[in-house]
């Protein structure tokens, strides 16, 4: 999955959190805990995807590391 796709998912989860707050679902601790866990997992996936894409771009530009 590309970093842009993971970022889009992260943004949707952030919107869900806002909507949960606005609709009163933020009082449902289990729901919010699951949502926060999914946000954390998606944030980690985004970071991993972004770092991987940067490394692949660097490798294409500079060539493989030697030594």
mmJSON file of the N, C-alpha and C atoms, coordinates in Angstrom:
{"data_MODEL":{"atom_site":{
"group_PDB":["ATOM","ATOM","ATOM","ATOM","ATOM","ATOM","ATOM","ATOM","ATOM","ATOM","ATOM","ATOM","ATOM","ATOM","ATOM","ATOM","ATOM","ATOM","ATOM","ATOM","ATOM","ATOM","ATOM","ATOM","ATOM","ATOM","ATOM","ATOM","ATOM","ATOM","ATOM","ATOM","ATOM","ATOM","ATOM","ATOM","ATOM","ATOM","ATOM","ATOM","ATOM","ATOM","ATOM","ATOM","ATOM","ATOM","ATOM","ATOM","ATOM","ATOM","ATOM","ATOM","ATOM","ATOM","ATOM","ATOM","ATOM","ATOM","ATOM","ATOM","ATOM","ATOM","ATOM","ATOM","ATOM","ATOM","ATOM","ATOM","ATOM","ATOM","ATOM","ATOM","ATOM","ATOM","ATOM","ATOM","ATOM","ATOM","ATOM","ATOM","ATOM","ATOM","ATOM","ATOM","ATOM","ATOM","ATOM","ATOM","ATOM","ATOM","ATOM","ATOM","ATOM","ATOM","ATOM","ATOM","ATOM","ATOM","ATOM","ATOM","ATOM","ATOM","ATOM","ATOM","ATOM","ATOM","ATOM","ATOM","ATOM","ATOM","ATOM","ATOM","ATOM","ATOM","ATOM","ATOM","ATOM","ATOM","ATOM","ATOM","ATOM","ATOM","ATOM","ATOM","ATOM","ATOM","ATOM","ATOM","ATOM","ATOM","ATOM","ATOM","ATOM","ATOM","ATOM","ATOM","ATOM","ATOM","ATOM","ATOM","ATOM","ATOM","ATOM","ATOM","ATOM","ATOM","ATOM","ATOM","ATOM","ATOM","ATOM","ATOM","ATOM","ATOM","ATOM","ATOM","ATOM","ATOM","ATOM","ATOM","ATOM","ATOM","ATOM","ATOM","ATOM","ATOM","ATOM","ATOM","ATOM","ATOM","ATOM","ATOM","ATOM","ATOM","ATOM","ATOM","ATOM","ATOM","ATOM","ATOM","ATOM","ATOM","ATOM","ATOM","ATOM","ATOM","ATOM","ATOM","ATOM","ATOM","ATOM","ATOM","ATOM","ATOM","ATOM","ATOM","ATOM","ATOM","ATOM","ATOM","ATOM"],
"id":[1,2,3,4,5,6,7,8,9,10,11,12,13,14,15,16,17,18,19,20,21,22,23,24,25,26,27,28,29,30,31,32,33,34,35,36,37,38,39,40,41,42,43,44,45,46,47,48,49,50,51,52,53,54,55,56,57,58,59,60,61,62,63,64,65,66,67,68,69,70,71,72,73,74,75,76,77,78,79,80,81,82,83,84,85,86,87,88,89,90,91,92,93,94,95,96,97,98,99,100,101,102,103,104,105,106,107,108,109,110,111,112,113,114,115,116,117,118,119,120,121,122,123,124,125,126,127,128,129,130,131,132,133,134,135,136,137,138,139,140,141,142,143,144,145,146,147,148,149,150,151,152,153,154,155,156,157,158,159,160,161,162,163,164,165,166,167,168,169,170,171,172,173,174,175,176,177,178,179,180,181,182,183,184,185,186,187,188,189,190,191,192,193,194,195,196,197,198,199,200,201],
"type_symbol":["N","C","C","N","C","C","N","C","C","N","C","C","N","C","C","N","C","C","N","C","C","N","C","C","N","C","C","N","C","C","N","C","C","N","C","C","N","C","C","N","C","C","N","C","C","N","C","C","N","C","C","N","C","C","N","C","C","N","C","C","N","C","C","N","C","C","N","C","C","N","C","C","N","C","C","N","C","C","N","C","C","N","C","C","N","C","C","N","C","C","N","C","C","N","C","C","N","C","C","N","C","C","N","C","C","N","C","C","N","C","C","N","C","C","N","C","C","N","C","C","N","C","C","N","C","C","N","C","C","N","C","C","N","C","C","N","C","C","N","C","C","N","C","C","N","C","C","N","C","C","N","C","C","N","C","C","N","C","C","N","C","C","N","C","C","N","C","C","N","C","C","N","C","C","N","C","C","N","C","C","N","C","C","N","C","C","N","C","C","N","C","C","N","C","C","N","C","C","N","C","C"],
"label_atom_id":["N","CA","C","N","CA","C","N","CA","C","N","CA","C","N","CA","C","N","CA","C","N","CA","C","N","CA","C","N","CA","C","N","CA","C","N","CA","C","N","CA","C","N","CA","C","N","CA","C","N","CA","C","N","CA","C","N","CA","C","N","CA","C","N","CA","C","N","CA","C","N","CA","C","N","CA","C","N","CA","C","N","CA","C","N","CA","C","N","CA","C","N","CA","C","N","CA","C","N","CA","C","N","CA","C","N","CA","C","N","CA","C","N","CA","C","N","CA","C","N","CA","C","N","CA","C","N","CA","C","N","CA","C","N","CA","C","N","CA","C","N","CA","C","N","CA","C","N","CA","C","N","CA","C","N","CA","C","N","CA","C","N","CA","C","N","CA","C","N","CA","C","N","CA","C","N","CA","C","N","CA","C","N","CA","C","N","CA","C","N","CA","C","N","CA","C","N","CA","C","N","CA","C","N","CA","C","N","CA","C","N","CA","C","N","CA","C","N","CA","C","N","CA","C","N","CA","C","N","CA","C","N","CA","C"],
"label_alt_id":[null,null,null,null,null,null,null,null,null,null,null,null,null,null,null,null,null,null,null,null,null,null,null,null,null,null,null,null,null,null,null,null,null,null,null,null,null,null,null,null,null,null,null,null,null,null,null,null,null,null,null,null,null,null,null,null,null,null,null,null,null,null,null,null,null,null,null,null,null,null,null,null,null,null,null,null,null,null,null,null,null,null,null,null,null,null,null,null,null,null,null,null,null,null,null,null,null,null,null,null,null,null,null,null,null,null,null,null,null,null,null,null,null,null,null,null,null,null,null,null,null,null,null,null,null,null,null,null,null,null,null,null,null,null,null,null,null,null,null,null,null,null,null,null,null,null,null,null,null,null,null,null,null,null,null,null,null,null,null,null,null,null,null,null,null,null,null,null,null,null,null,null,null,null,null,null,null,null,null,null,null,null,null,null,null,null,null,null,null,null,null,null,null,null,null,null,null,null,null,null,null],
"label_comp_id":["UNK","UNK","UNK","UNK","UNK","UNK","UNK","UNK","UNK","UNK","UNK","UNK","UNK","UNK","UNK","UNK","UNK","UNK","UNK","UNK","UNK","UNK","UNK","UNK","UNK","UNK","UNK","UNK","UNK","UNK","UNK","UNK","UNK","UNK","UNK","UNK","UNK","UNK","UNK","UNK","UNK","UNK","UNK","UNK","UNK","UNK","UNK","UNK","UNK","UNK","UNK","UNK","UNK","UNK","UNK","UNK","UNK","UNK","UNK","UNK","UNK","UNK","UNK","UNK","UNK","UNK","UNK","UNK","UNK","UNK","UNK","UNK","UNK","UNK","UNK","UNK","UNK","UNK","UNK","UNK","UNK","UNK","UNK","UNK","UNK","UNK","UNK","UNK","UNK","UNK","UNK","UNK","UNK","UNK","UNK","UNK","UNK","UNK","UNK","UNK","UNK","UNK","UNK","UNK","UNK","UNK","UNK","UNK","UNK","UNK","UNK","UNK","UNK","UNK","UNK","UNK","UNK","UNK","UNK","UNK","UNK","UNK","UNK","UNK","UNK","UNK","UNK","UNK","UNK","UNK","UNK","UNK","UNK","UNK","UNK","UNK","UNK","UNK","UNK","UNK","UNK","UNK","UNK","UNK","UNK","UNK","UNK","UNK","UNK","UNK","UNK","UNK","UNK","UNK","UNK","UNK","UNK","UNK","UNK","UNK","UNK","UNK","UNK","UNK","UNK","UNK","UNK","UNK","UNK","UNK","UNK","UNK","UNK","UNK","UNK","UNK","UNK","UNK","UNK","UNK","UNK","UNK","UNK","UNK","UNK","UNK","UNK","UNK","UNK","UNK","UNK","UNK","UNK","UNK","UNK","UNK","UNK","UNK","UNK","UNK","UNK"],
"label_asym_id":["A","A","A","A","A","A","A","A","A","A","A","A","A","A","A","A","A","A","A","A","A","A","A","A","A","A","A","A","A","A","A","A","A","A","A","A","A","A","A","A","A","A","A","A","A","A","A","A","A","A","A","A","A","A","A","A","A","A","A","A","A","A","A","A","A","A","A","A","A","A","A","A","A","A","A","A","A","A","A","A","A","A","A","A","A","A","A","A","A","A","A","A","A","A","A","A","A","A","A","A","A","A","A","A","A","A","A","A","A","A","A","A","A","A","A","A","A","A","A","A","A","A","A","A","A","A","A","A","A","A","A","A","A","A","A","A","A","A","A","A","A","A","A","A","A","A","A","A","A","A","A","A","A","A","A","A","A","A","A","A","A","A","A","A","A","A","A","A","A","A","A","A","A","A","A","A","A","A","A","A","A","A","A","A","A","A","A","A","A","A","A","A","A","A","A","A","A","A","A","A","A"],
"label_entity_id":["1","1","1","1","1","1","1","1","1","1","1","1","1","1","1","1","1","1","1","1","1","1","1","1","1","1","1","1","1","1","1","1","1","1","1","1","1","1","1","1","1","1","1","1","1","1","1","1","1","1","1","1","1","1","1","1","1","1","1","1","1","1","1","1","1","1","1","1","1","1","1","1","1","1","1","1","1","1","1","1","1","1","1","1","1","1","1","1","1","1","1","1","1","1","1","1","1","1","1","1","1","1","1","1","1","1","1","1","1","1","1","1","1","1","1","1","1","1","1","1","1","1","1","1","1","1","1","1","1","1","1","1","1","1","1","1","1","1","1","1","1","1","1","1","1","1","1","1","1","1","1","1","1","1","1","1","1","1","1","1","1","1","1","1","1","1","1","1","1","1","1","1","1","1","1","1","1","1","1","1","1","1","1","1","1","1","1","1","1","1","1","1","1","1","1","1","1","1","1","1","1"],
"label_seq_id":[1,1,1,2,2,2,3,3,3,4,4,4,5,5,5,6,6,6,7,7,7,8,8,8,9,9,9,10,10,10,11,11,11,12,12,12,13,13,13,14,14,14,15,15,15,16,16,16,17,17,17,18,18,18,19,19,19,20,20,20,21,21,21,22,22,22,23,23,23,24,24,24,25,25,25,26,26,26,27,27,27,28,28,28,29,29,29,30,30,30,31,31,31,32,32,32,33,33,33,34,34,34,35,35,35,36,36,36,37,37,37,38,38,38,39,39,39,40,40,40,41,41,41,42,42,42,43,43,43,44,44,44,45,45,45,46,46,46,47,47,47,48,48,48,49,49,49,50,50,50,51,51,51,52,52,52,53,53,53,54,54,54,55,55,55,56,56,56,57,57,57,58,58,58,59,59,59,60,60,60,61,61,61,62,62,62,63,63,63,64,64,64,65,65,65,66,66,66,67,67,67],
"pdbx_PDB_ins_code":[null,null,null,null,null,null,null,null,null,null,null,null,null,null,null,null,null,null,null,null,null,null,null,null,null,null,null,null,null,null,null,null,null,null,null,null,null,null,null,null,null,null,null,null,null,null,null,null,null,null,null,null,null,null,null,null,null,null,null,null,null,null,null,null,null,null,null,null,null,null,null,null,null,null,null,null,null,null,null,null,null,null,null,null,null,null,null,null,null,null,null,null,null,null,null,null,null,null,null,null,null,null,null,null,null,null,null,null,null,null,null,null,null,null,null,null,null,null,null,null,null,null,null,null,null,null,null,null,null,null,null,null,null,null,null,null,null,null,null,null,null,null,null,null,null,null,null,null,null,null,null,null,null,null,null,null,null,null,null,null,null,null,null,null,null,null,null,null,null,null,null,null,null,null,null,null,null,null,null,null,null,null,null,null,null,null,null,null,null,null,null,null,null,null,null,null,null,null,null,null,null],
"Cartn_x":[0.849,0.0,0.894,0.533,1.302,1.036,2.023,1.884,0.67,0.406,-0.749,-2.067,-2.148,-3.359,-3.521,-2.418,-2.463,-2.808,-2.249,-2.545,-4.029,-4.601,-6.033,-6.852,-6.469,-7.15,-7.021,-5.836,-5.603,-6.49,-6.636,-7.492,-8.964,-9.396,-10.771,-11.017,-10.023,-10.155,-10.215,-9.452,-9.498,-10.879,-11.454,-12.81,-13.815,-13.628,-14.519,-14.447,-13.239,-13.083,-13.839,-13.752,-14.477,-15.985,-16.449,-17.878,-18.345,-17.515,-17.859,-18.028,-17.143,-17.231,-18.506,-18.772,-19.937,-21.259,-21.271,-22.512,-22.66,-21.671,-21.749,-21.202,-20.699,-20.129,-18.815,-18.247,-16.993,-17.181,-18.427,-18.697,-18.654,-18.645,-18.543,-17.052,-16.598,-15.157,-14.6,-15.345,-14.859,-14.708,-15.699,-15.641,-14.445,-14.29,-13.199,-11.838,-11.745,-10.477,-10.121,-11.116,-10.866,-10.462,-11.149,-10.83,-9.424,-9.062,-7.718,-6.651,-6.929,-5.979,-5.791,-6.898,-6.802,-6.056,-6.273,-5.544,-4.054,-3.682,-2.268,-1.633,-2.336,-1.807,-1.649,-2.623,-2.564,-1.458,-1.254,-0.169,1.194,1.355,2.605,2.778,1.693,1.748,2.105,1.568,1.874,3.358,3.868,5.288,6.154,5.841,6.604,6.537,5.349,5.186,5.949,5.89,6.589,8.1,8.623,10.07,10.507,9.722,10.048,10.059,9.056,9.01,10.193,10.567,11.722,12.987,13.157,14.354,14.403,13.253,13.233,13.552,13.043,13.348,14.833,15.386,16.808,17.647,17.258,17.989,17.914,16.775,16.647,17.496,17.58,18.335,19.84,20.262,21.688,22.267,21.461,21.973,22.127,22.451,22.581,23.775,23.644,24.767,25.828,27.068,28.173,29.083,29.614,30.6,30.114],
"Cartn_y":[-1.18,0.0,1.242,2.205,3.442,4.32,5.16,6.06,6.968,7.405,8.28,7.576,6.28,5.521,5.369,5.106,4.958,6.304,7.379,8.719,9.029,8.65,8.878,8.126,6.9,6.118,6.807,7.334,8.041,9.28,9.993,11.176,10.8,9.69,9.226,8.848,8.223,7.868,9.118,10.14,11.404,12.044,11.976,12.488,11.693,10.387,9.547,9.937,10.25,10.658,11.959,12.915,14.182,13.933,13.113,12.801,12.073,11.203,10.496,11.483,12.458,13.48,14.313,14.716,15.565,14.837,13.532,12.772,12.14,12.344,11.804,10.397,9.828,8.477,8.445,9.608,9.636,9.183,9.041,8.517,6.994,6.374,4.911,4.541,4.156,3.919,2.813,1.744,0.632,1.067,1.786,2.273,3.205,4.142,5.109,4.441,3.446,2.727,1.997,1.352,0.676,1.675,2.798,3.828,4.373,4.666,5.18,4.146,2.867,1.808,1.75,1.852,1.806,3.024,4.173,5.376,5.188,4.66,4.435,3.439,2.352,1.351,1.932,2.719,3.322,4.369,5.107,6.09,5.398,4.26,3.503,2.957,2.489,1.987,3.111,4.291,5.453,5.802,5.826,6.129,5.1,3.83,2.782,2.896,3.16,3.292,4.505,5.615,6.825,6.63,6.034,5.796,4.851,3.826,2.88,3.58,4.425,5.142,6.09,6.761,7.661,6.869,5.729,4.904,4.384,3.986,3.49,4.609,5.789,6.927,7.265,7.274,7.559,6.533,5.283,4.22,4.4,4.815,5.049,6.225,7.24,8.449,8.215,7.664,7.53,6.178,5.186,3.843,3.111,1.825,1.026,1.46,1.29,1.572,0.497,0.892,-0.07,0.128,-0.987,-0.879,-1.321],
"Cartn_z":[0.0,0.0,0.0,-0.809,-0.879,0.34,0.656,1.802,1.627,0.406,0.174,0.507,0.241,0.566,2.077,2.752,4.208,4.847,4.29,4.804,4.656,3.525,3.307,4.37,4.67,5.705,7.066,7.348,8.606,8.701,7.608,7.604,7.828,7.227,7.435,8.899,9.513,10.928,11.802,11.449,12.197,12.06,10.866,10.66,11.49,11.55,12.349,13.815,14.289,15.692,15.96,15.039,15.196,15.204,14.271,14.206,15.464,15.996,17.232,18.372,18.431,19.479,19.307,18.07,17.808,18.069,17.878,18.041,19.422,20.295,21.643,21.795,20.714,20.805,21.586,21.825,22.576,24.022,24.451,25.794,25.834,24.666,24.572,24.603,25.777,25.973,25.088,24.908,24.082,22.632,22.125,20.747,20.562,21.48,21.354,21.506,22.386,22.541,21.256,20.643,19.366,18.286,18.242,17.246,17.46,18.691,18.985,18.645,18.916,18.547,17.037,16.303,14.846,14.307,14.91,14.5,14.746,15.904,16.222,15.254,14.975,14.044,12.637,12.219,10.889,10.823,11.906,11.946,11.804,12.469,12.35,10.932,10.336,8.958,7.997,8.233,7.391,7.49,8.684,8.874,8.152,8.302,7.638,6.126,5.599,4.15,3.629,4.352,3.915,3.927,4.98,5.059,3.943,3.672,2.604,1.248,0.997,-0.279,-0.427,0.641,0.6,0.309,0.97,0.751,-0.682,-1.219,-2.594,-3.588,-3.334,-4.198,-4.128,-2.917,-2.761,-3.508,-3.454,-4.138,-5.653,-6.17,-7.607,-8.058,-7.222,-7.584,-7.446,-6.302,-5.991,-6.321,-6.555,-6.787,-5.474,-5.544,-4.321,-3.487,-2.165,-1.272,-1.426,-1.311,-1.404,-0.219,0.258,1.313,2.577],
"occupancy":[1.0,1.0,1.0,1.0,1.0,1.0,1.0,1.0,1.0,1.0,1.0,1.0,1.0,1.0,1.0,1.0,1.0,1.0,1.0,1.0,1.0,1.0,1.0,1.0,1.0,1.0,1.0,1.0,1.0,1.0,1.0,1.0,1.0,1.0,1.0,1.0,1.0,1.0,1.0,1.0,1.0,1.0,1.0,1.0,1.0,1.0,1.0,1.0,1.0,1.0,1.0,1.0,1.0,1.0,1.0,1.0,1.0,1.0,1.0,1.0,1.0,1.0,1.0,1.0,1.0,1.0,1.0,1.0,1.0,1.0,1.0,1.0,1.0,1.0,1.0,1.0,1.0,1.0,1.0,1.0,1.0,1.0,1.0,1.0,1.0,1.0,1.0,1.0,1.0,1.0,1.0,1.0,1.0,1.0,1.0,1.0,1.0,1.0,1.0,1.0,1.0,1.0,1.0,1.0,1.0,1.0,1.0,1.0,1.0,1.0,1.0,1.0,1.0,1.0,1.0,1.0,1.0,1.0,1.0,1.0,1.0,1.0,1.0,1.0,1.0,1.0,1.0,1.0,1.0,1.0,1.0,1.0,1.0,1.0,1.0,1.0,1.0,1.0,1.0,1.0,1.0,1.0,1.0,1.0,1.0,1.0,1.0,1.0,1.0,1.0,1.0,1.0,1.0,1.0,1.0,1.0,1.0,1.0,1.0,1.0,1.0,1.0,1.0,1.0,1.0,1.0,1.0,1.0,1.0,1.0,1.0,1.0,1.0,1.0,1.0,1.0,1.0,1.0,1.0,1.0,1.0,1.0,1.0,1.0,1.0,1.0,1.0,1.0,1.0,1.0,1.0,1.0,1.0,1.0,1.0,1.0,1.0,1.0,1.0,1.0,1.0],
"B_iso_or_equiv":[0.0,0.0,0.0,0.0,0.0,0.0,0.0,0.0,0.0,0.0,0.0,0.0,0.0,0.0,0.0,0.0,0.0,0.0,0.0,0.0,0.0,0.0,0.0,0.0,0.0,0.0,0.0,0.0,0.0,0.0,0.0,0.0,0.0,0.0,0.0,0.0,0.0,0.0,0.0,0.0,0.0,0.0,0.0,0.0,0.0,0.0,0.0,0.0,0.0,0.0,0.0,0.0,0.0,0.0,0.0,0.0,0.0,0.0,0.0,0.0,0.0,0.0,0.0,0.0,0.0,0.0,0.0,0.0,0.0,0.0,0.0,0.0,0.0,0.0,0.0,0.0,0.0,0.0,0.0,0.0,0.0,0.0,0.0,0.0,0.0,0.0,0.0,0.0,0.0,0.0,0.0,0.0,0.0,0.0,0.0,0.0,0.0,0.0,0.0,0.0,0.0,0.0,0.0,0.0,0.0,0.0,0.0,0.0,0.0,0.0,0.0,0.0,0.0,0.0,0.0,0.0,0.0,0.0,0.0,0.0,0.0,0.0,0.0,0.0,0.0,0.0,0.0,0.0,0.0,0.0,0.0,0.0,0.0,0.0,0.0,0.0,0.0,0.0,0.0,0.0,0.0,0.0,0.0,0.0,0.0,0.0,0.0,0.0,0.0,0.0,0.0,0.0,0.0,0.0,0.0,0.0,0.0,0.0,0.0,0.0,0.0,0.0,0.0,0.0,0.0,0.0,0.0,0.0,0.0,0.0,0.0,0.0,0.0,0.0,0.0,0.0,0.0,0.0,0.0,0.0,0.0,0.0,0.0,0.0,0.0,0.0,0.0,0.0,0.0,0.0,0.0,0.0,0.0,0.0,0.0,0.0,0.0,0.0,0.0,0.0,0.0],
"pdbx_formal_charge":[null,null,null,null,null,null,null,null,null,null,null,null,null,null,null,null,null,null,null,null,null,null,null,null,null,null,null,null,null,null,null,null,null,null,null,null,null,null,null,null,null,null,null,null,null,null,null,null,null,null,null,null,null,null,null,null,null,null,null,null,null,null,null,null,null,null,null,null,null,null,null,null,null,null,null,null,null,null,null,null,null,null,null,null,null,null,null,null,null,null,null,null,null,null,null,null,null,null,null,null,null,null,null,null,null,null,null,null,null,null,null,null,null,null,null,null,null,null,null,null,null,null,null,null,null,null,null,null,null,null,null,null,null,null,null,null,null,null,null,null,null,null,null,null,null,null,null,null,null,null,null,null,null,null,null,null,null,null,null,null,null,null,null,null,null,null,null,null,null,null,null,null,null,null,null,null,null,null,null,null,null,null,null,null,null,null,null,null,null,null,null,null,null,null,null,null,null,null,null,null,null],
"auth_seq_id":[1,1,1,2,2,2,3,3,3,4,4,4,5,5,5,6,6,6,7,7,7,8,8,8,9,9,9,10,10,10,11,11,11,12,12,12,13,13,13,14,14,14,15,15,15,16,16,16,17,17,17,18,18,18,19,19,19,20,20,20,21,21,21,22,22,22,23,23,23,24,24,24,25,25,25,26,26,26,27,27,27,28,28,28,29,29,29,30,30,30,31,31,31,32,32,32,33,33,33,34,34,34,35,35,35,36,36,36,37,37,37,38,38,38,39,39,39,40,40,40,41,41,41,42,42,42,43,43,43,44,44,44,45,45,45,46,46,46,47,47,47,48,48,48,49,49,49,50,50,50,51,51,51,52,52,52,53,53,53,54,54,54,55,55,55,56,56,56,57,57,57,58,58,58,59,59,59,60,60,60,61,61,61,62,62,62,63,63,63,64,64,64,65,65,65,66,66,66,67,67,67],
"auth_comp_id":["UNK","UNK","UNK","UNK","UNK","UNK","UNK","UNK","UNK","UNK","UNK","UNK","UNK","UNK","UNK","UNK","UNK","UNK","UNK","UNK","UNK","UNK","UNK","UNK","UNK","UNK","UNK","UNK","UNK","UNK","UNK","UNK","UNK","UNK","UNK","UNK","UNK","UNK","UNK","UNK","UNK","UNK","UNK","UNK","UNK","UNK","UNK","UNK","UNK","UNK","UNK","UNK","UNK","UNK","UNK","UNK","UNK","UNK","UNK","UNK","UNK","UNK","UNK","UNK","UNK","UNK","UNK","UNK","UNK","UNK","UNK","UNK","UNK","UNK","UNK","UNK","UNK","UNK","UNK","UNK","UNK","UNK","UNK","UNK","UNK","UNK","UNK","UNK","UNK","UNK","UNK","UNK","UNK","UNK","UNK","UNK","UNK","UNK","UNK","UNK","UNK","UNK","UNK","UNK","UNK","UNK","UNK","UNK","UNK","UNK","UNK","UNK","UNK","UNK","UNK","UNK","UNK","UNK","UNK","UNK","UNK","UNK","UNK","UNK","UNK","UNK","UNK","UNK","UNK","UNK","UNK","UNK","UNK","UNK","UNK","UNK","UNK","UNK","UNK","UNK","UNK","UNK","UNK","UNK","UNK","UNK","UNK","UNK","UNK","UNK","UNK","UNK","UNK","UNK","UNK","UNK","UNK","UNK","UNK","UNK","UNK","UNK","UNK","UNK","UNK","UNK","UNK","UNK","UNK","UNK","UNK","UNK","UNK","UNK","UNK","UNK","UNK","UNK","UNK","UNK","UNK","UNK","UNK","UNK","UNK","UNK","UNK","UNK","UNK","UNK","UNK","UNK","UNK","UNK","UNK","UNK","UNK","UNK","UNK","UNK","UNK"],
"auth_asym_id":["A","A","A","A","A","A","A","A","A","A","A","A","A","A","A","A","A","A","A","A","A","A","A","A","A","A","A","A","A","A","A","A","A","A","A","A","A","A","A","A","A","A","A","A","A","A","A","A","A","A","A","A","A","A","A","A","A","A","A","A","A","A","A","A","A","A","A","A","A","A","A","A","A","A","A","A","A","A","A","A","A","A","A","A","A","A","A","A","A","A","A","A","A","A","A","A","A","A","A","A","A","A","A","A","A","A","A","A","A","A","A","A","A","A","A","A","A","A","A","A","A","A","A","A","A","A","A","A","A","A","A","A","A","A","A","A","A","A","A","A","A","A","A","A","A","A","A","A","A","A","A","A","A","A","A","A","A","A","A","A","A","A","A","A","A","A","A","A","A","A","A","A","A","A","A","A","A","A","A","A","A","A","A","A","A","A","A","A","A","A","A","A","A","A","A","A","A","A","A","A","A"],
"auth_atom_id":["N","CA","C","N","CA","C","N","CA","C","N","CA","C","N","CA","C","N","CA","C","N","CA","C","N","CA","C","N","CA","C","N","CA","C","N","CA","C","N","CA","C","N","CA","C","N","CA","C","N","CA","C","N","CA","C","N","CA","C","N","CA","C","N","CA","C","N","CA","C","N","CA","C","N","CA","C","N","CA","C","N","CA","C","N","CA","C","N","CA","C","N","CA","C","N","CA","C","N","CA","C","N","CA","C","N","CA","C","N","CA","C","N","CA","C","N","CA","C","N","CA","C","N","CA","C","N","CA","C","N","CA","C","N","CA","C","N","CA","C","N","CA","C","N","CA","C","N","CA","C","N","CA","C","N","CA","C","N","CA","C","N","CA","C","N","CA","C","N","CA","C","N","CA","C","N","CA","C","N","CA","C","N","CA","C","N","CA","C","N","CA","C","N","CA","C","N","CA","C","N","CA","C","N","CA","C","N","CA","C","N","CA","C","N","CA","C","N","CA","C","N","CA","C","N","CA","C","N","CA","C","N","CA","C"],
"pdbx_PDB_model_num":[1,1,1,1,1,1,1,1,1,1,1,1,1,1,1,1,1,1,1,1,1,1,1,1,1,1,1,1,1,1,1,1,1,1,1,1,1,1,1,1,1,1,1,1,1,1,1,1,1,1,1,1,1,1,1,1,1,1,1,1,1,1,1,1,1,1,1,1,1,1,1,1,1,1,1,1,1,1,1,1,1,1,1,1,1,1,1,1,1,1,1,1,1,1,1,1,1,1,1,1,1,1,1,1,1,1,1,1,1,1,1,1,1,1,1,1,1,1,1,1,1,1,1,1,1,1,1,1,1,1,1,1,1,1,1,1,1,1,1,1,1,1,1,1,1,1,1,1,1,1,1,1,1,1,1,1,1,1,1,1,1,1,1,1,1,1,1,1,1,1,1,1,1,1,1,1,1,1,1,1,1,1,1,1,1,1,1,1,1,1,1,1,1,1,1,1,1,1,1,1,1]
}}}
